[in-house]
C-alpha cells in the first residue's frame, strides 16, 4: 500500500482526508501491524486511485505475507 500511495504522490494525511481512515491506522496497515477488512481495502484503494485487486495481489506476492501452517 505504501509503494502505491507514494507512487501516486499521496501523503498519509491526504489518504486520511480522502478515505476517513485514521492516519495512524494507515501507518499501521502499511507496516503490517493491522490487518484490514475487505471494506478497508476498498476504501484505501479508492483513496489511492487504484483497483482493490492490485492491493490484494501485491500483498499476496509479498515475501512478508505468509499463510499459517496447516
WOCORKA-V202428 format. One line per field, one symbol per residue. phi: phi as a letter, one per 30 degrees, with the letter a starting at -180 (. if undefined). Layout:
phi=???
//
This chain:
phi=.dddddddicdddddeddcideeddeddddcidccdddededddddddjbdeeddddddeddddcbdddd
//
